[in-house]
Amino acid sequence: MFKWVKIIKNQYLGLWLIGLALFAVQELPYMIMPLIPLQTNPIMNMPTNSIFLDVCEKIFGIVCVVVMVLIVHNDNKLFYVKTKSEIAFFSVAAGTLALNFLGWILYFCGIQTVTVMIVFIFVMPPLYYLFIGLWRKNYFLVGTASLFFIIHLSNAFINLL
């Protein structure tokens, strides 16, 4: 982890390379999707009913990754889970990722209901970023992920229902 420029209080512009790995892990289902023959693929063929929400969703998703990787807390090390709150937030982040993967497994097995897609595939990624932000004391990420959650979920509801 590198810290370059102080932004405010204990937040620094820096680089957290593990953040790139955490992003890549969350994106694994999209990387393996072309290798899995799906009868139907509603997520990849979903109509866009709100261009505004679609653009905002993409922007906030990208901003979450950028903020996760480029903003670091003064006390943070490369990887740590020492305090009870850090252990809790890291565990919940790992749990949201596991639930997201469970949703993708169901999806790849042909269980592509609106409930599976919304609960496991649309809700979990923003929560993953939110809990990484809480674990890392990256409050810019917490705010961005909270907005991403609202926009991502709103866009999913509008497009799927």
Disulfide bonds with the S-S distance in Angstrom:
none
